[in-house]
């Protein structure tokens, strides 16, 4: 085998272990070693079995599909980034950012949470990426402010909508929020990463991508005649939409240049 291809292969495997491990341990407090995904079992998985993708030794439950999806995704991403690394941050930086964004997206999809340790790490990773990639350093903090402001306005409108909707239905608007505070944090992180003015395009693209995914889910519910019972419980994956948009901007800039010339 070509020796230089061993680097993206091994780094891709390492990236997969890190991403999968973060998604399996971080959302649980106190953070504990990986355990079986079967809700009735929850037995801790020995590290050897965990890393070798073996079934749960206690109940025989196979590993969750996400583990395999991430393996394919991170290997593919590692080779892709190796062949066309993002400008200024190179292969290593590109892979670190990809692992970070993927971990946040997976945890958001599975738990609808953007966790504090990942938020704090994101401020550093975002600022580091921004100062290396964004032209003119002041566009980095400006991007964060813009991300905060745009999502803040969305957040207030969402709150207003939930309140009006609750009044119309005569129920109490308790807890239910159209947009989480975590999404605002994510917009700040991506604002640092992409800088001004790319952040507004990232948010717009993210909303469109999240909307497209929701539309598919709604169509599926309508076709399977389950729309009514689910009508107010549809989850719009805004966070993962923003992350997907940021990935398109960071890793496929050539395709993007066709739409928005820089
Ligand atoms: Zn088990």
Boltz pocket constraint, residues with backbone or C-beta under 6 A from the ligand:
constraints:
  - pocket:
      binder: B
      contacts: [[A, 36], [A, 37], [A, 38], [A, 41], [A, 42], [A, 43], [A, 56], [A, 57], [A, 58], [A, 59], [A, 60], [A, 61]]
      max_distance: 6.0
